[in-house]
């Protein structure tokens, strides 16, 4: 299967810098989820956490990411990308610091709330910033790069888990120190970034870009071309409602697998497979390292004509990966197999495709709000599933894995037969949406 694509445009160093700094939302999202999954196991005995506490804290983190995405996406369209993701980093720092000093369940709940709101609000605006600053023909590649940062966040958290996995609550605190430090550094670097030029043009009346940013052509007055450019009302009554629902359903379904593996990976290895925190982190470090190669492949194919062929094949493998422990039982080797297959196939048929479709199908003034809605729906679904996951893993793990496999298969069908038929907004957002090529 070829990676057919047009000649890749040259991406200046300053664009890579902006992409990396804005994309740290993906790093901090993944690191927060993985670190919390490991830290709660390390905090379990010293801080007196029950299985119910672990389920509730995991679900709360996911739910607050949903709330943050809904609010942050809206604010990002109204007040700008940079303003929002500077505030979110400050909030993230406070939340992570509270998790460092927590001496019992109460402060953990407060920290999880702040951490979740911050990372949720940051995600839609940071991804919008990346898409809007991308050179023509490179948008898919740069948005895909944010998944590399997501993987780096996982790998960093897993590496720390290997190092501190036998240190009890001290190890848990070390995981959150890492999050605190990275958030502070990110906030400092983001202070150097300019505002998204497309967002600024839309809000300052640039005659060449502002109309197109709302989905109209040059010189046309597009719907919602006003001070309040990011309203949910305009999304819900306009032509972008159906794509938003389609992408939200896709992301909600495939994310159940990623979220289950991310939040409860250590729990499954320790409590079901009889392994240790260190071994769980080591295996995950290796398997997620494999995903780097798969994500690089995505960056090569995402702007080409064979994207959906790759997506279809990988969706089959992604589904099959979760059927291994469902059919053969939860053992160390079945969890490793699921992790390896998921890391490869999920990079092409999972969350990264949501990030790409979310940029391609929505113009500038709706993009952050639409992403906020889609992320919110997805994380609410994941929170509901996470609330019951520990109990289901203890009582009937095979049932859980069959459920996850079915969700991924349904998400793949939505991507192939529903999302794939919508046109995409042109890379430079100057062409009319109706004239844009289909995203295939």
Buried (B, 14 or more C-beta within 10 A) or exposed (E): EEBEBEEEBEBEEEBEEBBBBBBBBBBBBBBBBBBBBBBBBBBBEEBEBEBEBBBBBBBBBBBBBBBBBBBBBBBBBBBBBBBBBBBBBEBBBBBBBBBBEBEEBEBBBBBBBBBBBBBBBBBBBBBBBBBBBBBEBBBBBBBBBBBBBBBBBBBBBBBBBBBBBEEBBEBBBBBBBBBBEBBBEBBEBBEEBEBBEBBBBBBEEBEEBBBBBBBBBEEEEBBBBEEEBBBBEBBEEBEBEEBBBBBBBBBBBBBBBBBBBBBBBBBBBBBBBEBBBBBBBBBBBBBBBBBBEBBEBBBBBBBBEBBBBBBBBBBBBBBBBBBBBBEEEBBBEBBBBBBBBBBBBBBBBBBBBBBBBBBBBBBBBBBBBBBBBBBBBBBBBBBBBBBEBBEBBEEEBBEBBBBBBBBBBBBBBBBBEBBBEBBBBBBBBBBBBEEBEEBE
